[in-house]
């Protein structure tokens, strides 16, 4: 059975993509810690990050770094935080979000974003920042 993320990647479920390449995608989470909270996900289903081959994991981290630079730029954040938790969906994903202090990592504060236009705006803001940083992979699913 395909994971929730595989269904988003295939287009079966909607997603606000900000990055796509042959191995990895990144899309905004619908339950953000802060605006711009993005998930970096390999196209290939791998349950735990400790099960990923080194090359795939390294590429995920490279993409997470680019997304981190983008969220810092787009939201003028002092840091970009990363978390690999792996409990929500059994498909490797790296959380990347603009952060100002340690309290920004409190997942109990994450809640479903009801304002869909806020997610659309955050996705476009991040895509713009990524393109300004020279990342041609910054595109939505339709591109």
The first five atom37 places (N, CA, C, CB, O) and aatype in JSON, in Angstrom:
{
  "aatype": [20, 20, 20, 20, 20, 20, 20, 20, 20, 20, 20, 20, 20, 20, 20, 20, 20, 20, 20, 20, 20, 20, 20, 20, 20, 20, 20, 20, 20, 20, 20, 20, 20, 20, 20, 20, 20, 20, 20, 20, 20, 20, 20, 20, 20, 20, 20, 20, 20, 20, 20, 20, 20, 20, 20, 20, 20, 20, 20, 20, 20, 20, 20, 20, 20, 20, 20, 20, 20, 20, 20, 20, 20, 20, 20, 20, 20, 20, 20, 20, 20, 20, 20, 20, 20, 20, 20, 20, 20, 20, 20, 20, 20, 20, 20, 20, 20, 20, 20, 20, 20, 20, 20, 20, 20, 20, 20, 20, 20, 20, 20, 20, 20, 20, 20, 20, 20, 20, 20, 20, 20, 20, 20, 20, 20, 20, 20, 20, 20, 20, 20, 20, 20, 20, 20, 20, 20, 20, 20, 20, 20, 20, 20],
  "atom_mask": [
    [1, 1, 1, 1, 1],
    [1, 1, 1, 1, 1],
    [1, 1, 1, 1, 1],
    [1, 1, 1, 1, 1],
    [1, 1, 1, 1, 1],
    [1, 1, 1, 1, 1],
    [1, 1, 1, 1, 1],
    [1, 1, 1, 1, 1],
    [1, 1, 1, 1, 1],
    [1, 1, 1, 1, 1],
    [1, 1, 1, 1, 1],
    [1, 1, 1, 1, 1],
    [1, 1, 1, 1, 1],
    [1, 1, 1, 1, 1],
    [1, 1, 1, 1, 1],
    [1, 1, 1, 1, 1],
    [1, 1, 1, 1, 1],
    [1, 1, 1, 1, 1],
    [1, 1, 1, 1, 1],
    [1, 1, 1, 1, 1],
    [1, 1, 1, 1, 1],
    [1, 1, 1, 1, 1],
    [1, 1, 1, 1, 1],
    [1, 1, 1, 1, 1],
    [1, 1, 1, 1, 1],
    [1, 1, 1, 1, 1],
    [1, 1, 1, 1, 1],
    [1, 1, 1, 1, 1],
    [1, 1, 1, 1, 1],
    [1, 1, 1, 1, 1],
    [1, 1, 1, 1, 1],
    [1, 1, 1, 1, 1],
    [1, 1, 1, 1, 1],
    [1, 1, 1, 1, 1],
    [1, 1, 1, 1, 1],
    [1, 1, 1, 1, 1],
    [1, 1, 1, 1, 1],
    [1, 1, 1, 1, 1],
    [1, 1, 1, 1, 1],
    [1, 1, 1, 1, 1],
    [1, 1, 1, 1, 1],
    [1, 1, 1, 1, 1],
    [1, 1, 1, 1, 1],
    [1, 1, 1, 1, 1],
    [1, 1, 1, 1, 1],
    [1, 1, 1, 1, 1],
    [1, 1, 1, 1, 1],
    [1, 1, 1, 1, 1],
    [1, 1, 1, 1, 1],
    [1, 1, 1, 1, 1],
    [1, 1, 1, 1, 1],
    [1, 1, 1, 1, 1],
    [1, 1, 1, 1, 1],
    [1, 1, 1, 1, 1],
    [1, 1, 1, 1, 1],
    [1, 1, 1, 1, 1],
    [1, 1, 1, 1, 1],
    [1, 1, 1, 1, 1],
    [1, 1, 1, 1, 1],
    [1, 1, 1, 1, 1],
    [1, 1, 1, 1, 1],
    [1, 1, 1, 1, 1],
    [1, 1, 1, 1, 1],
    [1, 1, 1, 1, 1],
    [1, 1, 1, 1, 1],
    [1, 1, 1, 1, 1],
    [1, 1, 1, 1, 1],
    [1, 1, 1, 1, 1],
    [1, 1, 1, 1, 1],
    [1, 1, 1, 1, 1],
    [1, 1, 1, 1, 1],
    [1, 1, 1, 1, 1],
    [1, 1, 1, 1, 1],
    [1, 1, 1, 1, 1],
    [1, 1, 1, 1, 1],
    [1, 1, 1, 1, 1],
    [1, 1, 1, 1, 1],
    [1, 1, 1, 1, 1],
    [1, 1, 1, 1, 1],
    [1, 1, 1, 1, 1],
    [1, 1, 1, 1, 1],
    [1, 1, 1, 1, 1],
    [1, 1, 1, 1, 1],
    [1, 1, 1, 1, 1],
    [1, 1, 1, 1, 1],
    [1, 1, 1, 1, 1],
    [1, 1, 1, 1, 1],
    [1, 1, 1, 1, 1],
    [1, 1, 1, 1, 1],
    [1, 1, 1, 1, 1],
    [1, 1, 1, 1, 1],
    [1, 1, 1, 1, 1],
    [1, 1, 1, 1, 1],
    [1, 1, 1, 1, 1],
    [1, 1, 1, 1, 1],
    [1, 1, 1, 1, 1],
    [1, 1, 1, 1, 1],
    [1, 1, 1, 1, 1],
    [1, 1, 1, 1, 1],
    [1, 1, 1, 1, 1],
    [1, 1, 1, 1, 1],
    [1, 1, 1, 1, 1],
    [1, 1, 1, 1, 1],
    [1, 1, 1, 1, 1],
    [1, 1, 1, 1, 1],
    [1, 1, 1, 1, 1],
    [1, 1, 1, 1, 1],
    [1, 1, 1, 1, 1],
    [1, 1, 1, 1, 1],
    [1, 1, 1, 1, 1],
    [1, 1, 1, 1, 1],
    [1, 1, 1, 1, 1],
    [1, 1, 1, 1, 1],
    [1, 1, 1, 1, 1],
    [1, 1, 1, 1, 1],
    [1, 1, 1, 1, 1],
    [1, 1, 1, 1, 1],
    [1, 1, 1, 1, 1],
    [1, 1, 1, 1, 1],
    [1, 1, 1, 1, 1],
    [1, 1, 1, 1, 1],
    [1, 1, 1, 1, 1],
    [1, 1, 1, 1, 1],
    [1, 1, 1, 1, 1],
    [1, 1, 1, 1, 1],
    [1, 1, 1, 1, 1],
    [1, 1, 1, 1, 1],
    [1, 1, 1, 1, 1],
    [1, 1, 1, 1, 1],
    [1, 1, 1, 1, 1],
    [1, 1, 1, 1, 1],
    [1, 1, 1, 1, 1],
    [1, 1, 1, 1, 1],
    [1, 1, 1, 1, 1],
    [1, 1, 1, 1, 1],
    [1, 1, 1, 1, 1],
    [1, 1, 1, 1, 1],
    [1, 1, 1, 1, 1],
    [1, 1, 1, 1, 1],
    [1, 1, 1, 1, 1],
    [1, 1, 1, 1, 1],
    [1, 1, 1, 1, 1],
    [1, 1, 1, 1, 1]
  ],
  "atom_positions": [
    [[0.84, -1.18, 0.0], [0.0, 0.0, 0.0], [0.88, 1.25, 0.0], [-0.95, 0.0, 1.22], [1.83, 1.35, 0.78]],
    [[0.58, 2.16, -0.86], [1.36, 3.4, -0.98], [1.18, 4.26, 0.26], [0.95, 4.19, -2.24], [0.1, 4.31, 0.85]],
    [[2.26, 4.94, 0.65], [2.18, 5.84, 1.79], [1.43, 7.11, 1.39], [3.59, 6.18, 2.32], [1.23, 7.39, 0.2]],
    [[1.03, 7.86, 2.39], [0.4, 9.16, 2.15], [1.29, 10.03, 1.27], [0.09, 9.87, 3.48], [0.81, 10.7, 0.36]],
    [[2.59, 10.02, 1.55], [3.51, 10.86, 0.78], [3.64, 10.36, -0.66], [4.89, 10.88, 1.45], [3.75, 11.18, -1.57]],
    [[3.64, 9.06, -0.87], [3.68, 8.54, -2.25], [2.45, 8.97, -3.02], [3.8, 7.0, -2.25], [2.53, 9.26, -4.21]],
    [[1.32, 9.02, -2.34], [0.08, 9.46, -2.98], [0.13, 10.95, -3.32], [-1.12, 9.17, -2.08], [-0.41, 11.37, -4.34]],
    [[0.78, 11.75, -2.48], [0.97, 13.17, -2.8], [1.93, 13.31, -3.97], [1.5, 13.95, -1.55], [1.67, 14.08, -4.9]],
    [[3.04, 12.58, -3.94], [4.04, 12.65, -5.0], [3.44, 12.25, -6.35], [5.24, 11.75, -4.67], [3.76, 12.86, -7.38]],
    [[2.59, 11.23, -6.36], [1.99, 10.76, -7.62], [0.89, 11.68, -8.14], [1.44, 9.37, -7.44], [0.44, 11.54, -9.28]],
    [[0.43, 12.63, -7.3], [-0.63, 13.53, -7.71], [-2.02, 13.04, -7.33], [-0.58, 13.75, -9.18], [-3.01, 13.7, -7.6]],
    [[-2.08, 11.87, -6.69], [-3.37, 11.33, -6.25], [-3.99, 12.22, -5.17], [-3.2, 9.88, -5.72], [-5.21, 12.38, -5.11]],
    [[-3.14, 12.8, -4.33], [-3.56, 13.76, -3.31], [-2.86, 15.09, -3.57], [-3.25, 13.23, -1.87], [-1.75, 15.1, -4.11]],
    [[-3.48, 16.2, -3.2], [-2.85, 17.5, -3.47], [-1.65, 17.76, -2.58], [-3.87, 18.61, -3.3], [-1.57, 17.26, -1.45]],
    [[-0.73, 18.53, -3.1], [0.44, 18.95, -2.34], [0.95, 20.27, -2.88], [1.55, 17.88, -2.39], [0.82, 20.55, -4.07]],
    [[1.51, 21.08, -2.01], [2.09, 22.36, -2.42], [3.59, 22.18, -2.54], [1.74, 23.51, -1.39], [4.35, 22.4, -1.6]],
    [[4.0, 21.77, -3.72], [5.4, 21.45, -3.99], [6.23, 22.72, -4.14], [5.53, 20.59, -5.25], [5.8, 23.7, -4.74]],
    [[7.43, 22.67, -3.58], [8.38, 23.77, -3.73], [9.69, 23.29, -4.34], [8.65, 24.44, -2.37], [10.55, 24.1, -4.67]],
    [[9.84, 21.97, -4.5], [11.07, 21.4, -5.07], [10.71, 20.07, -5.69], [12.19, 21.24, -3.98], [9.95, 19.29, -5.12]],
    [[11.28, 19.81, -6.87], [11.14, 18.5, -7.5], [12.39, 18.21, -8.29], [9.89, 18.45, -8.42], [12.85, 19.02, -9.1]],
    [[12.96, 17.02, -8.05], [14.02, 16.5, -8.91], [13.76, 15.01, -9.09], [15.45, 16.78, -8.31], [12.72, 14.52, -8.64]],
    [[14.65, 14.3, -9.71], [14.39, 12.9, -10.03], [14.33, 11.98, -8.81], [15.45, 12.4, -10.96], [13.74, 10.9, -8.88]],
    [[14.9, 12.39, -7.7], [14.94, 11.53, -6.51], [14.14, 12.05, -5.32], [16.35, 11.34, -6.09], [13.68, 11.27, -4.5]],
    [[13.98, 13.37, -5.23], [13.43, 13.99, -4.03], [12.44, 15.08, -4.4], [14.56, 14.56, -3.16], [12.59, 15.76, -5.41]],
    [[11.41, 15.22, -3.55], [10.49, 16.35, -3.67], [10.44, 17.04, -2.3], [9.06, 15.88, -4.13], [10.86, 16.49, -1.29]],
    [[9.92, 18.25, -2.31], [9.66, 18.96, -1.06], [8.33, 19.67, -1.21], [10.82, 19.98, -0.7], [8.06, 20.29, -2.24]],
    [[7.51, 19.57, -0.19], [6.2, 20.22, -0.2], [5.87, 20.71, 1.2], [5.1, 19.25, -0.72], [6.39, 20.19, 2.2]],
    [[5.01, 21.71, 1.26], [4.61, 22.26, 2.54], [3.74, 21.27, 3.3], [3.88, 23.58, 2.36], [2.9, 20.59, 2.71]],
    [[3.95, 21.2, 4.6], [3.08, 20.4, 5.44], [1.77, 21.15, 5.65], [3.75, 20.07, 6.8], [1.74, 22.38, 5.63]],
    [[0.69, 20.4, 5.84], [-0.61, 21.03, 6.09], [-0.79, 21.35, 7.57], [-1.75, 20.12, 5.61], [-1.77, 21.98, 7.95]],
    [[0.17, 20.92, 8.4], [0.13, 21.23, 9.84], [1.47, 21.84, 10.24], [-0.17, 19.93, 10.69], [2.29, 21.19, 10.89]],
    [[1.7, 23.1, 9.85], [3.01, 23.71, 10.05], [3.29, 24.14, 11.49], [3.15, 24.88, 9.15], [2.39, 24.55, 12.23]],
    [[4.57, 24.05, 11.84], [5.04, 24.65, 13.08], [5.07, 26.16, 12.93], [6.45, 24.11, 13.46], [4.74, 26.9, 13.86]],
    [[5.46, 26.6, 11.76], [5.51, 28.02, 11.36], [5.25, 28.07, 9.87], [6.91, 28.69, 11.73], [5.44, 27.07, 9.18]],
    [[4.81, 29.2, 9.34], [4.66, 29.31, 7.89], [5.99, 28.96, 7.2], [4.2, 30.74, 7.48], [7.06, 29.38, 7.65]],
    [[5.9, 28.19, 6.13], [7.08, 27.76, 5.4], [7.57, 26.39, 5.79], [8.18, 28.75, 5.6], [8.5, 25.86, 5.16]],
    [[6.98, 25.78, 6.82], [7.37, 24.44, 7.27], [7.2, 23.46, 6.1], [6.52, 23.98, 8.52], [6.09, 23.25, 5.6]],
    [[8.31, 22.87, 5.7], [8.38, 22.05, 4.49], [8.87, 20.65, 4.82], [9.3, 22.71, 3.45], [9.66, 20.47, 5.75]],
    [[8.39, 19.67, 4.07], [8.84, 18.29, 4.2], [9.66, 17.92, 2.97], [7.64, 17.32, 4.37], [9.21, 18.09, 1.84]],
    [[10.87, 17.42, 3.19], [11.73, 16.91, 2.12], [11.56, 15.4, 2.12], [13.26, 17.34, 2.32], [11.82, 14.75, 3.13]],
    [[11.13, 14.84, 0.98], [10.72, 13.44, 0.93], [11.31, 12.76, -0.31], [9.17, 13.34, 0.91], [11.19, 13.28, -1.42]],
    [[11.96, 11.61, -0.13], [12.42, 10.9, -1.33], [11.23, 10.3, -2.08], [13.43, 9.78, -0.94], [10.23, 9.92, -1.48]],
    [[11.34, 10.23, -3.39], [10.28, 9.62, -4.18], [10.15, 8.14, -3.84], [10.57, 9.8, -5.69], [9.04, 7.6, -3.79]],
    [[11.26, 7.49, -3.6], [11.28, 6.07, -3.24], [10.82, 5.93, -1.79], [12.7, 5.45, -3.44], [11.27, 6.67, -0.92]],
    [[9.94, 4.98, -1.54], [9.47, 4.75, -0.18], [10.55, 4.06, 0.66], [8.19, 3.9, -0.19], [10.96, 2.94, 0.38]],
    [[10.99, 4.77, 1.67], [11.92, 4.26, 2.67], [11.3, 4.62, 4.0], [13.4, 4.85, 2.51], [10.99, 5.79, 4.24]],
    [[11.1, 3.65, 4.88], [10.4, 3.93, 6.13], [11.23, 4.79, 7.07], [10.02, 2.63, 6.82], [10.83, 5.9, 7.4]],
    [[12.38, 4.3, 7.5], [13.21, 5.01, 8.48], [14.45, 5.59, 7.81], [13.62, 4.07, 9.63], [15.0, 4.99, 6.89]],
    [[14.88, 6.74, 8.27], [16.06, 7.37, 7.69], [17.28, 6.48, 7.87], [16.32, 8.74, 8.32], [18.21, 6.54, 7.06]],
    [[17.29, 5.66, 8.89], [18.42, 4.75, 9.12], [18.44, 3.61, 8.12], [18.37, 4.19, 10.53], [19.44, 2.9, 8.03]],
    [[17.36, 3.42, 7.37], [17.31, 2.39, 6.33], [17.69, 2.91, 4.95], [15.92, 1.8, 6.28], [17.89, 2.12, 4.03]],
    [[17.79, 4.21, 4.79], [18.1, 4.81, 3.48], [19.55, 4.55, 3.12], [17.81, 6.32, 3.48], [20.42, 4.54, 3.99]],
    [[19.8, 4.33, 1.82], [21.2, 4.21, 1.42], [21.86, 5.59, 1.53], [21.33, 3.65, -0.04], [21.19, 6.62, 1.47]],
    [[23.17, 5.57, 1.7], [23.91, 6.8, 1.97], [23.73, 7.87, 0.92], [25.34, 6.5, 2.1], [23.62, 9.06, 1.25]],
    [[23.7, 7.48, -0.35], [23.57, 8.47, -1.42], [22.2, 9.16, -1.37], [23.78, 7.8, -2.8], [22.11, 10.38, -1.54]],
    [[21.15, 8.38, -1.15], [19.81, 8.98, -1.08], [19.69, 9.9, 0.14], [18.73, 7.87, -1.02], [19.17, 11.0, 0.03]],
    [[20.18, 9.45, 1.27], [20.12, 10.28, 2.48], [20.92, 11.56, 2.29], [20.65, 9.5, 3.69], [20.48, 12.64, 2.69]],
    [[22.09, 11.44, 1.69], [22.91, 12.64, 1.44], [22.17, 13.61, 0.53], [24.27, 12.25, 0.82], [22.22, 14.82, 0.76]],
    [[21.5, 13.11, -0.49], [20.76, 14.0, -1.39], [19.59, 14.66, -0.65], [20.24, 13.21, -2.61], [19.33, 15.85, -0.84]],
    [[18.89, 13.9, 0.2], [17.81, 14.49, 1.0], [18.33, 15.63, 1.86], [17.14, 13.41, 1.9], [17.69, 16.68, 1.97]],
    [[19.49, 15.43, 2.46], [20.07, 16.47, 3.32], [20.5, 17.68, 2.48], [21.28, 15.92, 4.11], [20.34, 18.82, 2.92]],
    [[21.04, 17.45, 1.28], [21.41, 18.56, 0.4], [20.17, 19.39, 0.04], [22.09, 18.04, -0.88], [20.22, 20.62, 0.04]],
    [[19.07, 18.7, -0.27], [17.83, 19.42, -0.6], [17.32, 20.15, 0.64], [16.76, 18.44, -1.14], [16.88, 21.29, 0.54]],
    [[17.38, 19.5, 1.8], [16.94, 20.14, 3.05], [17.76, 21.41, 3.31], [17.07, 19.16, 4.24], [17.23, 22.41, 3.79]],
    [[19.04, 21.36, 2.99], [19.88, 22.55, 3.18], [19.42, 23.69, 2.26], [21.37, 22.21, 2.91], [19.32, 24.84, 2.69]],
    [[19.14, 23.35, 1.01], [18.64, 24.38, 0.07], [17.3, 24.93, 0.54], [18.5, 23.79, -1.36], [17.09, 26.14, 0.51]],
    [[16.4, 24.06, 0.98], [15.11, 24.51, 1.5], [15.33, 25.39, 2.72], [14.19, 23.3, 1.85], [14.67, 26.41, 2.88]],
    [[16.26, 24.99, 3.58], [16.58, 25.79, 4.76], [17.05, 27.18, 4.4], [17.64, 25.1, 5.59], [16.64, 28.16, 5.03]],
    [[17.9, 27.28, 3.39], [18.35, 28.6, 2.94], [17.17, 29.4, 2.41], [19.44, 28.46, 1.86], [17.09, 30.62, 2.62]],
    [[16.27, 28.71, 1.73], [15.08, 29.39, 1.19], [14.15, 29.89, 2.28], [14.33, 28.46, 0.29], [13.66, 31.02, 2.19]],
    [[13.9, 29.08, 3.31], [12.99, 29.54, 4.36], [13.61, 30.66, 5.18], [12.6, 28.38, 5.29], [12.91, 31.57, 5.63]],
    [[14.92, 30.61, 5.38], [15.58, 31.72, 6.08], [15.41, 33.01, 5.29], [17.09, 31.41, 6.29], [15.08, 34.06, 5.85]],
    [[15.62, 32.93, 3.99], [15.51, 34.12, 3.14], [14.06, 34.62, 3.07], [16.02, 33.81, 1.72], [13.81, 35.82, 3.22]],
    [[13.12, 33.71, 2.84], [11.73, 34.1, 2.64], [11.09, 34.69, 3.9], [10.92, 32.92, 2.18], [10.25, 35.58, 3.8]],
    [[11.49, 34.2, 5.08], [10.88, 34.68, 6.32], [11.85, 35.47, 7.2], [10.32, 33.51, 7.1], [11.55, 35.78, 8.35]],
    [[13.03, 35.79, 6.64], [14.02, 36.55, 7.39], [14.27, 35.93, 8.77], [13.56, 38.0, 7.53], [14.34, 36.63, 9.78]],
    [[14.4, 34.6, 8.78], [14.58, 33.86, 10.03], [16.07, 33.75, 10.35], [13.94, 32.45, 9.93], [16.89, 33.62, 9.45]],
    [[16.42, 33.79, 11.63], [17.82, 33.65, 11.99], [18.37, 32.25, 11.77], [18.01, 34.03, 13.43], [19.57, 32.07, 11.59]],
    [[17.49, 31.26, 11.77], [17.9, 29.86, 11.58], [16.84, 29.12, 10.79], [18.15, 29.17, 12.94], [15.68, 29.53, 10.71]],
    [[17.28, 28.02, 10.2], [16.36, 27.03, 9.63], [16.58, 25.76, 10.44], [16.61, 26.8, 8.07], [17.7, 25.26, 10.54]],
    [[15.51, 25.24, 11.0], [15.62, 24.03, 11.8], [15.28, 22.8, 10.98], [14.72, 24.11, 13.01], [14.5, 22.86, 10.04]],
    [[15.89, 21.69, 11.36], [15.58, 20.4, 10.73], [15.29, 19.36, 11.81], [16.74, 19.94, 9.81], [15.92, 19.34, 12.87]],
    [[14.33, 18.51, 11.5], [13.98, 17.41, 12.39], [13.66, 16.2, 11.52], [12.77, 17.78, 13.34], [12.93, 16.31, 10.53]],
    [[14.2, 15.06, 11.91], [13.79, 13.78, 11.31], [13.16, 12.99, 12.44], [15.02, 13.0, 10.64], [13.86, 12.46, 13.3]],
    [[11.84, 12.92, 12.45], [11.15, 12.21, 13.53], [10.68, 10.83, 13.06], [9.94, 13.05, 14.03], [11.05, 9.81, 13.65]],
    [[9.89, 10.81, 12.0], [9.5, 9.55, 11.4], [8.31, 8.85, 12.01], [10.61, 8.67, 11.45], [8.06, 7.69, 11.68]],
    [[7.56, 9.5, 12.87], [6.42, 8.84, 13.48], [5.12, 9.08, 12.74], [6.28, 9.3, 14.89], [4.23, 8.23, 12.77]],
    [[4.99, 10.21, 12.06], [3.71, 10.59, 11.47], [3.35, 9.73, 10.26], [3.75, 12.04, 11.06], [2.21, 9.27, 10.14]],
    [[4.29, 9.52, 9.37], [4.07, 8.77, 8.13], [5.26, 7.83, 7.96], [3.9, 9.73, 6.88], [6.4, 8.27, 8.12]],
    [[5.04, 6.55, 7.63], [6.15, 5.61, 7.49], [6.88, 5.76, 6.15], [5.63, 4.18, 7.63], [6.99, 4.82, 5.37]],
    [[7.38, 6.97, 5.92], [8.09, 7.31, 4.69], [9.07, 8.41, 5.09], [7.08, 7.78, 3.5], [8.66, 9.48, 5.55]],
    [[10.35, 8.16, 4.93], [11.38, 9.12, 5.32], [11.0, 10.54, 4.91], [12.72, 8.74, 4.68], [10.62, 10.78, 3.76]],
    [[11.1, 11.46, 5.85], [10.87, 12.87, 5.54], [11.63, 13.72, 6.55], [9.35, 13.21, 5.56], [11.73, 13.4, 7.74]],
    [[12.15, 14.8, 6.03], [12.9, 15.76, 6.84], [12.06, 17.03, 6.95], [14.32, 16.06, 6.22], [11.7, 17.64, 5.95]],
    [[11.77, 17.41, 8.18], [11.05, 18.67, 8.44], [12.06, 19.81, 8.37], [10.31, 18.64, 9.83], [13.11, 19.75, 9.01]],
    [[11.74, 20.85, 7.61], [12.57, 22.06, 7.54], [11.64, 23.25, 7.78], [13.33, 22.18, 6.15], [10.6, 23.37, 7.13]],
    [[12.02, 24.11, 8.72], [11.16, 25.26, 9.03], [12.0, 26.45, 9.47], [10.14, 24.89, 10.12], [13.08, 26.27, 10.03]],
    [[11.52, 27.65, 9.21], [12.19, 28.83, 9.76], [11.98, 28.82, 11.28], [11.63, 30.17, 9.12], [10.88, 28.57, 11.77]],
    [[13.05, 29.1, 12.02], [12.94, 29.08, 13.49], [13.64, 30.29, 14.1], [13.54, 27.78, 14.06], [14.63, 30.8, 13.57]],
    [[13.09, 30.71, 15.22], [13.65, 31.83, 15.98], [14.19, 31.39, 17.33], [12.59, 32.91, 16.17], [15.09, 32.03, 17.87]],
    [[13.65, 30.3, 17.89], [14.18, 29.77, 19.15], [13.73, 28.3, 19.3], [13.69, 30.63, 20.38], [13.0, 27.78, 18.45]],
    [[14.16, 27.65, 20.36], [13.9, 26.23, 20.54], [12.41, 25.9, 20.65], [14.62, 25.74, 21.79], [12.01, 24.78, 20.32]],
    [[11.61, 26.84, 21.09], [10.17, 26.56, 21.21], [9.53, 26.32, 19.85], [9.47, 27.72, 21.93], [8.44, 25.75, 19.76]],
    [[10.19, 26.76, 18.78], [9.66, 26.53, 17.43], [9.7, 25.06, 17.03], [10.44, 27.36, 16.42], [9.11, 24.69, 16.02]],
    [[10.38, 24.22, 17.8], [10.45, 22.79, 17.51], [9.38, 21.99, 18.24], [11.82, 22.25, 17.86], [9.41, 20.76, 18.2]],
    [[8.46, 22.63, 18.91], [7.43, 21.95, 19.69], [6.31, 21.48, 18.77], [6.88, 22.89, 20.8], [5.44, 22.26, 18.38]],
    [[6.33, 20.19, 18.43], [5.34, 19.65, 17.5], [3.94, 19.61, 18.09], [5.75, 18.26, 17.06], [2.97, 19.45, 17.36]],
    [[3.82, 19.75, 19.4], [2.47, 19.79, 19.98], [1.75, 21.09, 19.59], [2.55, 19.66, 21.52], [0.53, 21.18, 19.71]],
    [[2.5, 22.09, 19.12], [1.91, 23.36, 18.68], [1.48, 23.34, 17.21], [2.89, 24.49, 18.91], [0.79, 24.24, 16.76]],
    [[1.9, 22.31, 16.48], [1.53, 22.22, 15.06], [0.03, 21.94, 14.96], [2.35, 21.11, 14.34], [-0.51, 21.08, 15.65]],
    [[-0.62, 22.68, 14.08], [-2.03, 22.43, 13.87], [-2.38, 22.59, 12.4], [-2.88, 23.37, 14.73], [-1.71, 23.31, 11.65]],
    [[-3.42, 21.91, 12.02], [-3.89, 21.94, 10.64], [-4.15, 23.38, 10.22], [-5.16, 21.08, 10.47], [-4.88, 24.11, 10.89]],
    [[-3.55, 23.79, 9.11], [-3.78, 25.14, 8.57], [-5.13, 25.13, 7.85], [-2.63, 25.58, 7.59], [-5.31, 24.42, 6.87]],
    [[-6.06, 25.91, 8.34], [-7.4, 25.98, 7.74], [-7.44, 26.92, 6.54], [-8.42, 26.44, 8.78], [-8.26, 26.73, 5.64]],
    [[-6.57, 27.91, 6.53], [-6.56, 28.92, 5.46], [-5.69, 28.41, 4.31], [-6.03, 30.29, 6.0], [-4.46, 28.54, 4.33]],
    [[-6.33, 27.84, 3.31], [-5.61, 27.26, 2.19], [-4.8, 28.31, 1.42], [-6.57, 26.57, 1.25], [-3.75, 28.0, 0.87]],
    [[-5.3, 29.54, 1.38], [-4.56, 30.59, 0.68], [-3.26, 30.92, 1.41], [-5.43, 31.85, 0.53], [-2.29, 31.33, 0.78]],
    [[-3.23, 30.75, 2.73], [-1.99, 30.97, 3.48], [-0.94, 29.95, 3.06], [-2.25, 30.88, 5.01], [0.24, 30.29, 2.94]],
    [[-1.36, 28.7, 2.84], [-0.42, 27.67, 2.37], [0.05, 27.98, 0.95], [-1.07, 26.28, 2.43], [1.23, 27.82, 0.63]],
    [[-0.88, 28.4, 0.1], [-0.51, 28.76, -1.28], [0.5, 29.91, -1.28], [-1.76, 29.15, -2.1], [1.49, 29.87, -2.0]],
    [[0.24, 30.93, -0.46], [1.14, 32.08, -0.39], [2.51, 31.67, 0.14], [0.54, 33.16, 0.51], [3.53, 32.13, -0.38]],
    [[2.55, 30.82, 1.16], [3.82, 30.37, 1.72], [4.61, 29.58, 0.68], [3.59, 29.52, 2.99], [5.83, 29.73, 0.58]],
    [[3.93, 28.73, -0.07], [4.6, 27.94, -1.1], [5.21, 28.85, -2.17], [3.63, 26.95, -1.75], [6.36, 28.65, -2.57]],
    [[4.46, 29.83, -2.62], [4.98, 30.74, -3.65], [6.12, 31.59, -3.1], [3.87, 31.64, -4.19], [7.09, 31.85, -3.81]],
    [[6.01, 32.01, -1.88], [7.07, 32.8, -1.23], [8.37, 31.98, -1.16], [6.64, 33.24, 0.19], [9.45, 32.5, -1.43]],
    [[8.25, 30.71, -0.8], [9.43, 29.86, -0.72], [9.98, 29.54, -2.1], [9.1, 28.56, 0.02], [11.2, 29.57, -2.3]],
    [[9.12, 29.24, -3.06], [9.6, 28.99, -4.44], [10.37, 30.19, -4.97], [8.41, 28.67, -5.37], [11.42, 30.04, -5.6]],
    [[9.85, 31.38, -4.72], [10.52, 32.61, -5.17], [11.9, 32.73, -4.54], [9.67, 33.85, -4.83], [12.87, 33.02, -5.23]],
    [[11.99, 32.51, -3.24], [13.29, 32.59, -2.55], [14.26, 31.55, -3.1], [13.1, 32.4, -1.03], [15.44, 31.85, -3.29]],
    [[13.78, 30.34, -3.35], [14.66, 29.29, -3.88], [15.16, 29.65, -5.28], [13.92, 27.94, -3.93], [16.33, 29.44, -5.6]],
    [[14.27, 30.18, -6.11], [14.7, 30.6, -7.46], [15.72, 31.73, -7.37], [13.49, 31.04, -8.31], [16.69, 31.75, -8.12]],
    [[15.51, 32.67, -6.45], [16.47, 33.77, -6.25], [17.84, 33.23, -5.82], [15.95, 34.77, -5.2], [18.87, 33.83, -6.12]],
    [[17.84, 32.09, -5.12], [19.09, 31.46, -4.7], [19.69, 30.57, -5.78], [18.84, 30.64, -3.44], [20.74, 29.95, -5.57]],
    [[19.04, 30.51, -6.94], [19.59, 29.78, -8.08], [19.16, 28.33, -8.2], [21.04, 29.82, -8.01], [19.8, 27.56, -8.9]],
    [[18.09, 27.95, -7.53], [17.62, 26.56, -7.57], [16.5, 26.4, -8.6], [17.13, 26.12, -6.18], [15.36, 26.8, -8.36]],
    [[16.84, 25.82, -9.73], [15.85, 25.61, -10.79], [14.83, 24.53, -10.42], [16.55, 25.24, -12.09], [13.78, 24.44, -11.05]],
    [[15.13, 23.73, -9.4], [14.21, 22.67, -8.98], [13.03, 23.24, -8.21], [14.95, 21.64, -8.12], [12.09, 22.5, -7.89]],
    [[13.05, 24.52, -7.91], [11.96, 25.17, -7.17], [10.77, 25.34, -8.1], [12.41, 26.55, -6.6], [10.68, 26.31, -8.85]],
    [[9.86, 24.4, -8.02], [8.66, 24.47, -8.85], [7.54, 23.68, -8.21], [8.95, 23.94, -10.27], [7.77, 22.81, -7.37]],
    [[6.34, 24.0, -8.61], [5.2, 23.26, -8.08], [4.95, 22.03, -8.93], [3.95, 24.15, -8.03], [5.66, 21.79, -9.91]],
    [[3.94, 21.25, -8.57], [3.67, 19.99, -9.26], [3.3, 20.2, -10.72], [2.56, 19.25, -8.56], [3.54, 19.32, -11.55]],
    [[2.71, 21.34, -11.05], [2.28, 21.58, -12.41], [3.41, 22.01, -13.35], [1.21, 22.6, -12.4], [3.22, 22.06, -14.56]],
    [[4.55, 22.33, -12.8], [5.64, 22.86, -13.63], [6.51, 21.77, -14.22], [6.49, 23.8, -12.83], [7.47, 22.07, -14.94]]
  ]
}
